[in-house]
Amino acid sequence: MQKIFSLCLALLLGISAARADEGMWLLKLMEQQHLADSLRKAGLQLPASALYNEEGTSLRECIGIFGNGCTGELVSADGLVLTNNHCGFSYVHAMSTMDHNYLQDGYFAKSRKEELPTPNLAFTFVRRITDVTAEVEAAAAKVKADAYTAMSQSFLEPLAEAMLKKSEFKKMKGMTARIVPFFGANKYFLFLEQQYTDVRLVVNAPLNIAQFGGNTDNWMWPRHNADFALFRIYADKNGQPADYNKNNQPLHVKQFLPIRLGGFDKGDYTMVMGFPGSTRRYLTASEVTMRTEKQNLPFVLVGNPHLEFLKQQMDANDSIRLQLQDDYMSLGNVVKNYGGMNEAVRKIDLVGEKRQEEAAFRQFAAQSGQPEYQNIIERIDTLCQTSGDLLFNSSLLYNTIEQQSLYVPLNNIDAMVEALRSGKASKISEAKEQLLAAYDQSAGHLDIRIDRQRMQLLLPLLFKYKKEGPMPAFVTTLAECQAYYDNMYDNSVFTTRERLEAALAAPNAADLLENDPMTKHWQDYSTYASANYMNRLEPFKREQAELQKIYVRGLCEMYDWAKAPDANFTLRMTYGKVCDMKPRDGVLYDWRTVLGGMFEKESDTETDYFVNERLREFYLKGNFGRYAREDGQLPTCFLSNNDITGGNSGSGVLNAKGELIGLAFDGNIESLSSDLKFNPALQRCINVDMRYVLFIIDTFGGSTYAVEEMDIRQ
């Protein structure tokens, strides 16, 4: 038995060691995980300290969080930031109008005076990472907090704030602190970060260049879209964060990424630094099934017809297209991701792989001397079996009822009702201002006709797919449910701002708001969701957290802590190489594309493949200047096998010398199981070539002044 277990473990560890490019590595653990040797053997030509060094200069200083969920990197001494077009999409969408459609038509500043303030956008740098496991565990033990509580923001935020106040950064502007669990909450790290809130748009490529291929090409190869955007960080006169002010100056930095123009070849070393959002590679087989069949599947079942509906609306006219573009892009990305993940999990038999790993773990557990490891897999299996339908219905309700856009926060409505009943003019005025602001934010741009049609589409899907279990009181029969929503859209004062303002001016305003069908709907739904899902899901999540902590700790011990922690939107590095791909028998994908491929895809009827006419002129002339390859063609995108996931969008792809050669913007559909299990044969990172990026900024767009700031190397 000992011999068999040792062999199984050796095989598992051998596989892990052979796949040295797997893993989103926390560079803070570089020494403990002996990462420097692997990087050197893979081809890195920089010392490991050049990647991450808290005391001296390193690439860490060049990489930051763009907005709320992407990565960006500094490419000039004066705060120029590169990221993906789809990372800036929602911000540029909010800035766009039919008269100035920066999303559709693009935007190219010709000087710093033309750089546009971008509301609600921030850029965040990591200043320090510290292991605080002992401190968190001591604080948890003091209040007898379980694993679920210890991982919660309500528990960790006060600890993080206290640690910030004791740090050397306590007096610096824009500093924030967050404590993040790693390895199933067996370790905790404190991230001290500095946020800049004056970020301005410099370049946004036209949509039919930046997102050529649209949702059709999403997660697909080959690609030909220049998925990038260029922004600039501004600061006060001391280089510290400050809200927008016309007197702010570009942020001056000592460290930024140089750009390699000379190209690269198949097999060349690549690395990506960024903020991958979430992976779950320590799951059991039953948890993988739970993820695919109970959480992902409702998104796919409901999302595909929802996307078809949105596209039909968008194709009707340009005004509706602008209105719905952000929703369509966000939903399309999730639906295609989850559907692709489910298919990939099936094709590679990930559940079978996980069962093999579980078999090795059981042998390890039997010899570990740790009683808590003995039946941990069986306990997780039981939990999944008893909670699956609950999770399915919860996901289904989110994708149907909660997709209704006619919504105003109930706390604002309650505050308004309370103020009206008080009769105090100052209180009424303040509550009214807040309510109208909340309305403008959540429902002010809503097209009621479209929202009503959306619910008419989604409600039958709820009835079609729901599992047995409690449902809201108004979800009885489909006919009654549709009548219920028709009443709300017909009679709610929240359907237009004019109706709301008229209601607020009425003598019985408090009664109108309190008894409004929209108010009643969200009150009823909130009560139902809390009682039947939030309150029932919390015990599941609490038990899952405890079991996961034990299982992940056991797995890490079995692998001698040699595996990278799951992604959790913290600064990571992954390394690999430029390579092609063989996704299935008889099919071989080249590792690179050129602009000519865009015109091979061109369509007169399919909007995703409409070609930018001005770009056509450049293509026909064929003069791409210094951005052309040696054969005269303009490179567009390339493949590498870097281990990435959502949140890595916008991450720079660097060569062995730390020079920027591309921007990561997508993965391939064959690899979408990678959030659960890295597959080196299929996992590919899709990147836009920096030569294409610079061509669009400089030659096509005329923002030459920005290019002149960059350190561009031949």
C-alpha positions in Angstrom: 0.0 0.0 0.0 2.8 2.4 0.9 4.6 1.7 -2.3 1.4 2.3 -4.4 0.7 5.6 -2.6 4.3 6.7 -3.0 4.1 6.0 -6.8 0.8 7.9 -7.1 2.1 10.8 -5.3 5.3 10.8 -7.3 3.3 10.8 -10.5 1.1 13.7 -9.3 4.1 15.7 -8.1 6.0 14.9 -11.3 3.2 16.2 -13.4 3.2 19.4 -11.4 6.9 19.8 -11.8 6.8 19.1 -15.5 4.2 21.8 -16.1 6.4 24.6 -14.8 4.4 27.2 -16.6 1.2 26.4 -14.7 0.3 28.7 -11.9 -0.5 32.3 -11.1 2.4 32.9 -8.7 2.4 35.2 -5.8 5.9 36.8 -6.1 6.0 37.4 -2.3 6.4 33.6 -2.0 9.1 33.4 -4.7 11.8 32.2 -2.3 9.6 29.7 -0.4 8.3 28.1 -3.6 11.8 28.1 -5.3 10.3 30.0 -8.2 13.5 31.8 -9.3 15.2 28.6 -10.5 12.2 27.7 -12.7 12.0 31.2 -14.2 15.7 31.1 -15.1 15.4 27.7 -16.7 12.4 28.9 -18.6 14.4 31.7 -20.1 14.1 34.8 -17.9 17.1 37.1 -18.4 16.4 39.4 -15.5 17.3 38.7 -11.8 14.2 37.6 -9.9 14.5 40.7 -7.7 13.7 42.8 -10.8 10.2 41.3 -10.8 9.2 42.0 -7.2 11.2 44.1 -4.8 9.7 46.1 -2.1 12.9 47.9 -1.2 14.2 48.7 -4.7 12.8 49.2 -8.2 11.0 46.3 -9.8 8.3 45.6 -12.3 5.8 45.6 -9.4 5.8 49.4 -9.6 4.7 49.4 -13.2 1.6 47.2 -12.8 -1.7 48.2 -11.2 -5.4 47.6 -10.9 -7.4 49.4 -13.6 -10.9 50.3 -12.5 -12.6 47.6 -10.5 -11.6 44.4 -12.2 -8.7 44.7 -14.7 -5.0 45.3 -15.0 -3.1 48.2 -16.5 0.6 49.0 -16.8 2.7 52.2 -17.0 4.4 52.8 -20.3 5.8 56.3 -19.8 7.5 58.4 -17.2 4.4 60.7 -17.2 1.8 58.2 -16.2 0.5 56.7 -19.5 -1.4 53.5 -18.8 -2.2 50.8 -21.2 -5.1 48.4 -20.7 -7.7 46.6 -22.8 -10.5 48.4 -24.6 -13.0 46.1 -22.9 -11.6 47.1 -19.5 -12.3 50.8 -20.2 -15.5 49.9 -22.1 -18.1 50.8 -19.3 -16.3 54.1 -18.5 -16.1 55.2 -22.1 -19.7 54.0 -22.6 -20.8 56.3 -19.8 -19.0 59.2 -21.4 -20.5 58.7 -24.8 -23.5 60.3 -26.4 -24.9 60.1 -29.9 -23.1 63.4 -30.7 -19.8 62.2 -29.2 -19.7 58.5 -29.4 -16.2 57.7 -28.1 -17.1 54.1 -27.9 -18.3 53.6 -31.5 -16.1 56.2 -33.3 -13.1 56.1 -31.0 -11.1 58.9 -29.5 -7.6 60.1 -30.1 -6.2 63.0 -28.1 -3.7 65.1 -30.0 -2.2 66.7 -26.9 -2.4 66.5 -23.2 -5.0 69.3 -23.3 -7.3 67.0 -25.1 -7.1 64.1 -22.6 -10.6 63.6 -21.2 -11.5 63.2 -17.5 -13.0 59.8 -17.0 -15.6 59.8 -14.2 -15.5 57.0 -11.5 -12.2 55.5 -12.9 -9.3 54.8 -10.6 -5.9 53.2 -10.9 -4.4 51.4 -7.9 -0.7 50.5 -7.1 0.4 47.7 -4.7 2.9 49.3 -2.2 3.4 46.4 0.2 2.5 42.8 0.7 2.8 41.2 4.2 2.1 37.8 5.6 -0.4 38.4 8.4 -1.6 34.8 8.9 -0.6 34.7 12.6 -2.4 38.0 13.3 -5.6 36.9 11.6 -5.7 33.5 13.3 -5.1 35.1 16.7 -7.9 37.6 16.1 -10.2 34.8 14.9 -9.4 32.7 17.9 -10.1 35.6 20.3 -13.7 35.9 19.1 -14.1 32.2 18.2 -14.7 32.9 14.5 -15.1 30.0 12.2 -13.4 29.8 8.8 -16.3 31.5 7.0 -16.4 34.4 9.4 -12.6 34.8 9.3 -12.7 35.1 5.5 -15.5 37.7 5.5 -14.9 41.4 4.8 -16.8 42.4 7.9 -14.1 40.6 9.9 -11.0 41.4 7.8 -11.6 45.0 7.0 -11.2 46.4 10.6 -8.0 44.4 11.0 -6.7 45.7 7.7 -7.5 49.3 8.6 -5.8 48.9 12.0 -2.7 47.5 10.3 -2.6 50.4 7.8 -2.7 52.9 10.7 0.4 51.2 12.1 2.3 51.1 8.8 4.8 53.5 7.3 2.1 54.4 4.7 -0.4 55.7 7.2 0.0 59.4 6.2 0.1 58.8 2.5 -2.9 60.0 0.4 -5.1 57.4 -1.3 -3.9 54.4 0.8 -6.2 51.5 1.3 -5.7 48.1 3.0 -7.1 44.7 2.4 -6.4 41.3 3.9 -6.9 38.4 1.4 -7.1 34.7 2.2 -4.9 32.2 0.3 -4.8 28.4 0.1 -8.3 27.9 1.3 -7.9 30.5 4.2 -4.8 28.6 5.5 -2.8 31.8 4.9 -3.6 35.5 4.9 -1.7 38.4 3.3 -2.1 42.1 3.8 -2.1 44.3 0.6 -1.3 48.0 1.1 -2.4 49.8 -2.0 -2.5 53.4 -3.2 -5.4 54.6 -5.4 -5.3 57.5 -7.9 -8.7 58.9 -8.9 -7.9 61.4 -11.6 -7.5 59.1 -14.7 -8.0 60.6 -18.2 -8.8 59.0 -21.6 -6.0 59.4 -24.1 -6.9 56.9 -26.8 -9.8 54.6 -27.4 -9.8 52.7 -30.7 -13.1 52.6 -32.7 -15.3 49.7 -31.7 -15.0 47.9 -35.0 -11.3 47.9 -34.6 -11.0 47.3 -30.8 -13.8 44.7 -30.8 -13.8 43.4 -34.4 -15.5 40.0 -34.3 -17.6 41.0 -31.3 -19.2 38.3 -29.2 -18.9 35.9 -32.2 -15.1 35.9 -31.9 -15.1 36.1 -28.1 -13.0 33.3 -26.7 -12.0 32.3 -30.2 -8.9 32.1 -32.4 -7.8 33.5 -34.8 -8.3 37.1 -33.7 -7.7 40.5 -35.4 -8.9 43.1 -32.9 -6.8 45.8 -31.3 -8.3 45.3 -27.8 -6.5 48.2 -26.1 -7.1 51.7 -24.6 -4.6 54.3 -23.4 -5.2 56.5 -20.3 -3.1 58.8 -18.2 -2.9 59.1 -14.4 -2.9 62.6 -13.0 -1.8 63.7 -9.5 -1.4 66.8 -7.3 1.7 68.9 -7.4 3.4 66.5 -5.0 2.6 63.4 -7.1 0.0 62.2 -4.6 -3.6 61.1 -5.4 -6.2 63.8 -5.9 -9.7 64.1 -7.3 -9.9 65.7 -10.8 -8.7 69.2 -10.9 -7.6 71.1 -14.0 -4.4 72.0 -12.2 -3.4 68.4 -11.6 -0.3 67.2 -13.3 0.6 63.9 -15.0 1.9 61.4 -12.5 5.7 61.2 -12.9 7.2 57.8 -12.2 10.7 56.4 -12.2 9.8 52.9 -13.4 7.8 52.0 -16.5 7.7 49.3 -19.1 9.9 49.7 -22.3 8.3 48.4 -25.5 10.1 46.0 -27.8 9.3 46.7 -31.5 11.6 44.2 -33.0 9.3 41.3 -32.7 9.6 37.8 -31.3 9.2 34.2 -32.4 7.6 30.9 -31.6 9.1 29.5 -28.5 10.2 32.8 -27.0 9.8 33.3 -23.2 6.8 35.3 -22.1 5.5 36.4 -18.7 2.4 38.2 -17.6 1.9 40.3 -14.4 -1.5 41.3 -13.4 -4.5 40.7 -11.2 -6.3 37.4 -12.1 -9.7 37.4 -10.6 -10.7 33.9 -9.5 -9.7 30.3 -9.9 -10.9 27.2 -8.0 -8.3 24.5 -8.7 -8.5 22.8 -5.3 -12.1 21.6 -5.7 -13.2 18.0 -5.3 -15.0 16.1 -8.1 -18.4 16.8 -6.6 -17.6 20.5 -6.3 -16.6 20.6 -9.9 -20.0 19.1 -10.8 -21.7 21.6 -8.5 -20.0 24.5 -10.3 -20.8 23.4 -13.8 -24.3 21.9 -13.4 -25.7 24.0 -10.6 -24.0 27.5 -11.0 -22.9 27.7 -14.6 -25.8 26.0 -16.4 -28.5 28.5 -15.5 -26.4 31.3 -16.9 -26.2 29.4 -20.2 -29.8 28.3 -20.4 -31.1 31.8 -19.8 -28.2 33.8 -21.1 -28.2 32.7 -24.7 -31.9 33.7 -25.5 -31.3 36.9 -23.5 -28.3 37.7 -25.7 -30.3 37.1 -28.8 -33.0 39.5 -27.5 -30.5 42.2 -26.8 -28.8 41.9 -30.2 -32.2 42.2 -31.9 -32.9 45.4 -30.0 -29.4 46.8 -30.8 -29.7 46.1 -34.5 -32.9 48.1 -34.6 -31.2 51.5 -34.3 -27.9 53.2 -33.2 -29.4 54.9 -30.1 -30.5 51.6 -28.6 -27.2 50.0 -29.6 -25.4 52.6 -27.5 -27.8 52.1 -24.7 -27.4 48.3 -24.5 -23.8 47.8 -25.6 -22.3 47.5 -22.1 -25.0 45.1 -21.0 -24.6 43.0 -24.1 -20.8 42.8 -23.9 -20.8 41.9 -20.2 -23.5 39.2 -20.5 -22.0 37.8 -23.6 -18.6 37.3 -21.9 -20.1 35.5 -18.9 -22.4 33.2 -20.9 -19.8 32.2 -23.4 -17.3 31.6 -20.6 -19.6 29.4 -18.5 -20.8 27.5 -21.5 -17.3 26.9 -22.7 -16.2 25.9 -19.3 -18.9 23.3 -19.0 -18.0 21.9 -22.4 -14.3 21.8 -21.7 -14.8 20.1 -18.3 -16.7 17.4 -20.1 -14.2 17.0 -22.9 -11.1 16.6 -20.7 -13.1 14.5 -18.1 -12.1 16.8 -15.3 -14.4 15.0 -12.9 -12.5 11.8 -13.6 -9.1 13.6 -13.1 -10.3 14.9 -9.8 -11.4 11.5 -8.7 -7.8 10.2 -9.4 -6.5 13.1 -7.3 -8.9 12.2 -4.5 -7.7 8.6 -4.6 -4.1 9.7 -4.0 -5.3 12.1 -1.3 -7.1 9.3 0.5 -3.9 7.3 0.6 -2.0 10.3 1.8 -4.7 11.0 4.5 -4.4 7.4 5.8 -0.7 7.9 6.5 -0.8 11.6 7.5 -1.7 11.1 11.1 -4.4 13.8 10.7 -7.8 12.4 11.6 -9.6 15.4 10.0 -8.3 14.4 6.5 -9.7 10.9 6.8 -13.3 11.5 5.6 -13.1 15.1 4.3 -13.9 14.2 0.7 -17.1 12.3 1.7 -18.2 15.2 3.9 -17.8 17.6 0.9 -19.7 15.1 -1.3 -22.7 15.0 1.1 -22.8 18.8 1.3 -22.9 19.1 -2.5 -25.6 16.5 -2.9 -27.9 18.2 -0.4 -27.4 21.8 -1.6 -27.3 21.5 -5.4 -30.8 22.4 -6.3 -30.7 25.3 -3.9 -27.7 26.7 -5.8 -29.3 26.0 -9.2 -32.5 27.9 -8.3 -30.6 30.8 -6.8 -28.5 31.1 -10.0 -31.7 30.9 -12.1 -33.5 33.6 -10.1 -30.5 35.9 -10.5 -30.6 35.4 -14.3 -34.3 36.0 -14.6 -36.1 38.1 -12.0 -33.0 40.0 -10.9 -32.3 41.0 -14.5 -35.2 43.4 -14.3 -33.7 46.8 -14.7 -36.6 48.8 -13.1 -35.1 49.1 -9.7 -34.4 51.9 -7.2 -32.7 51.1 -3.9 -35.3 50.5 -1.2 -33.2 52.4 1.4 -33.6 55.6 -0.7 -37.4 55.1 -1.0 -37.7 54.3 2.7 -35.7 57.5 3.6 -38.0 59.5 1.3 -41.2 58.1 2.9 -39.8 58.8 6.4 -38.9 62.3 5.5 -42.3 63.0 4.0 -44.1 61.7 7.1 -41.8 63.9 9.3 -43.0 67.0 7.5 -39.5 68.6 7.9 -38.6 70.6 4.8 -34.9 70.2 5.2 -35.2 66.5 5.7 -37.6 66.2 2.7 -35.2 68.2 0.4 -32.2 66.1 1.3 -34.1 62.8 0.9 -35.5 63.9 -2.4 -32.1 64.9 -3.8 -30.7 61.5 -2.8 -33.7 59.6 -4.2 -33.6 61.3 -7.6 -29.8 60.8 -7.8 -30.3 57.1 -7.0 -33.0 56.9 -9.6 -30.8 58.6 -12.3 -28.1 56.1 -11.5 -30.1 52.9 -11.5 -33.1 53.5 -13.8 -32.8 57.0 -15.3 -31.7 55.7 -18.7 -34.0 52.7 -18.7 -36.2 52.0 -21.8 -39.3 50.6 -20.2 -40.5 49.0 -23.5 -37.3 47.0 -23.7 -37.3 46.1 -20.0 -40.9 44.9 -20.2 -40.0 42.7 -23.3 -37.0 41.4 -21.4 -39.1 40.1 -18.6 -41.6 38.6 -21.0 -38.7 36.6 -22.4 -37.1 35.6 -19.1 -40.2 34.6 -17.1 -41.1 31.6 -19.2 -37.5 30.4 -18.8 -37.8 30.6 -15.0 -40.8 28.4 -15.1 -39.2 26.0 -17.6 -36.0 25.3 -15.7 -36.7 25.9 -12.0 -36.1 22.9 -9.7 -38.4 21.9 -6.9 -38.3 24.3 -4.0 -39.8 27.6 -2.6 -40.5 30.4 -5.1 -41.7 34.0 -4.6 -45.5 34.4 -3.9 -46.0 36.1 -7.3 -44.4 33.2 -9.1 -47.5 31.0 -9.2 -48.5 30.5 -12.8 -46.8 32.1 -15.8 -50.0 34.0 -16.7 -50.3 35.5 -13.2 -46.7 36.3 -13.1 -46.8 38.2 -16.4 -49.9 40.0 -15.3 -48.1 41.0 -12.1 -45.2 42.5 -14.0 -47.6 44.2 -16.5 -49.2 46.0 -13.6 -45.8 47.2 -12.4 -44.7 48.6 -15.7 -48.1 50.2 -16.3 -48.6 51.8 -12.9 -45.3 52.3 -11.2 -44.3 56.0 -10.7 -40.7 54.9 -11.2 -41.1 54.1 -14.9 -40.1 57.7 -15.8 -38.5 60.6 -14.0 -41.4 62.8 -14.8 -43.9 60.4 -13.1 -41.6 60.2 -10.1 -41.3 63.9 -9.7 -45.1 64.3 -10.1 -45.6 61.7 -7.4 -43.1 63.5 -5.1 -45.1 66.7 -5.5 -48.5 65.0 -4.7 -50.2 65.5 -1.3 -50.1 61.8 -0.7 -46.6 61.3 -1.9 -45.6 59.0 1.0 -48.5 56.6 0.3 -47.7 56.6 -3.4 -44.1 55.7 -2.9 -44.8 53.2 -0.1 -47.6 51.4 -2.1 -46.0 51.6 -5.5 -46.0 48.3 -7.3 -42.2 48.5 -7.9 -41.6 49.2 -4.2 -43.8 46.3 -3.2 -42.2 44.0 -5.7 -38.6 44.5 -4.5 -39.7 44.4 -0.9 -41.5 41.1 -1.4 -38.6 39.7 -3.5 -36.0 40.8 -0.9 -38.0 39.1 1.9 -38.3 36.0 -0.1 -34.7 35.9 -1.2 -33.4 36.4 2.3 -35.6 33.7 3.8 -35.2 31.1 1.1 -31.8 31.7 -0.3 -29.5 34.0 1.6 -30.4 32.5 5.0 -30.3 28.9 3.5 -27.1 29.5 1.5 -25.2 30.9 4.4 -25.0 27.6 6.4 -23.9 25.9 3.2 -21.2 28.5 2.6 -20.1 28.3 6.2 -19.8 24.5 6.2 -18.1 24.6 2.7 -15.5 27.1 4.0 -14.6 24.8 7.0 -14.4 21.7 4.8 -12.4 23.5 2.1 -9.9 24.8 4.6 -9.2 21.3 5.7 -9.1 19.7 2.2 -6.9 22.5 0.7 -4.4 22.3 3.6 -4.2 18.5 3.1 -3.7 18.9 -0.6 -1.0 21.5 -0.1 0.8 19.2 2.3 0.5 16.4 -0.2 2.1 18.6 -2.8 4.7 20.0 -0.4 3.2 23.5 -0.9 4.6 23.5 -4.4 1.4 24.7 -6.2 0.4 28.3 -6.7 -2.5 29.6 -4.7 -5.8 30.2 -6.4 -6.3 33.5 -8.1 -8.1 36.1 -5.9 -7.5 39.4 -7.7 -4.1 40.0 -6.2 -0.8 40.7 -8.0 0.5 37.6 -9.7 3.0 36.5 -12.3 2.7 33.7 -14.8 5.3 32.5 -17.3 5.3 30.5 -20.5 6.2 30.9 -24.1 4.9 32.0 -27.5 3.3 28.9 -29.1 0.8 27.6 -31.6 -2.1 25.3 -30.7 -3.5 21.9 -31.8 -7.0 21.9 -30.3 -8.2 18.7 -32.0 -7.3 16.1 -34.6 -6.3 17.5 -37.9 -6.4 21.1 -36.7 -3.3 23.3 -36.1 -3.6 27.0 -35.3 -0.7 29.3 -36.2 0.6 31.4 -33.3 0.1 34.7 -35.0 -2.2 36.7 -37.2 -1.9 39.7 -39.5 -4.2 42.5 -40.6 -5.2 40.8 -43.8 -7.1 38.2 -41.8 -9.6 40.9 -40.8 -10.6 41.4 -44.4 -10.9 37.6 -44.9 -13.6 37.7 -42.1 -15.4 40.8 -43.4 -19.2 40.6 -43.8 -21.7 42.9 -45.3 -24.5 41.6 -43.1 -23.0 40.5 -39.8 -22.3 43.6 -37.6 -19.6 41.8 -35.7 -17.5 41.7 -38.9 -18.1 45.2 -40.3 -14.7 46.6 -41.2 -13.6 50.1 -40.3 -13.4 52.0 -43.6 -10.5 54.2 -42.7 -8.5 51.2 -41.6 -9.3 49.7 -45.0 -7.5 52.6 -46.7 -4.3 51.9 -44.7 -4.6 48.2 -45.5 -4.9 48.8 -49.2 -1.9 51.1 -49.2 0.1 48.5 -47.3 2.4 51.0 -45.8 2.7 50.3 -42.1 6.0 51.9 -41.5 8.1 50.8 -38.6 5.2 48.7 -37.2 5.3 46.2 -40.1 6.9 42.8 -39.9 10.0 42.0 -42.0 7.6 40.7 -44.8 5.7 44.1 -44.8 2.6 42.8 -43.1 1.1 44.3 -40.0 1.0 41.9 -37.1 -2.3 41.9 -35.1 -2.5 39.1 -32.4 -0.5 36.2 -31.1 -0.8 33.2 -28.8 1.2 32.2 -25.7 0.6 29.5 -23.1 0.5 31.8 -20.1 -1.8 30.8 -17.3 -4.4 33.6 -17.0 -8.0 34.2 -16.1 -10.5 37.1 -15.8 -8.8 40.1 -14.2 -5.7 39.5 -16.2 -7.4 41.5 -19.0 -5.1 44.4 -19.8 -2.0 42.7 -18.4 1.2 43.3 -20.3 2.9 40.4 -22.0 6.6 40.8 -21.4 9.6 39.1 -23.0 12.7 37.7 -21.1 14.1 41.2 -20.7 10.9 42.6 -19.2 10.0 44.5 -22.4 6.4 44.8 -23.4 5.5 42.9 -26.6 1.7 42.6 -26.2 -1.5 42.9 -24.1 -3.4 39.9 -22.9 -7.1 40.2 -23.6 -8.7 36.8 -24.0 -8.4 33.0 -23.7 -9.4 30.3 -26.1 -12.7 28.4 -25.7 -11.0 25.1 -25.6 -9.2 26.1 -22.3 -12.2 27.4 -20.3 -11.9 24.6 -17.8 -8.6 26.2 -16.7 -10.3 28.1 -13.9 -10.8 24.6 -12.4 -7.8 22.8 -13.9 -4.9 24.0 -16.0 -4.5 22.1 -19.2 -1.1 22.8 -20.8 -2.1 21.2 -24.1 -5.1 23.5 -24.6 -4.5 26.6 -22.5 -3.7 29.7 -24.6 -3.5 33.3 -23.8 -4.7 35.6 -26.7 -2.7 38.8 -27.0 -2.7 41.9 -29.1 0.7 42.6 -30.6 2.2 45.9 -29.5 3.1 46.8 -33.1 -0.6 46.8 -33.9 -1.4 48.9 -30.8 1.2 51.5 -31.7 0.1 51.6 -35.3 -3.5 52.4 -34.2 -2.3 55.0 -31.7 0.2 56.7 -34.0 -0.4 56.2 -37.7 -4.1 55.6 -37.7 -5.2 57.9 -34.8 -2.5 60.6 -34.9 -1.8 60.6 -31.1 1.9 60.7 -31.9 2.7 62.8 -28.9 1.8 59.9 -26.6 4.0 57.4 -28.6 6.9 59.9 -28.3 6.8 59.5 -24.5 7.3 55.8 -24.6 10.6 53.9 -24.5 10.3 52.0 -27.8 13.2 49.7 -28.7 13.9 48.1 -32.1 
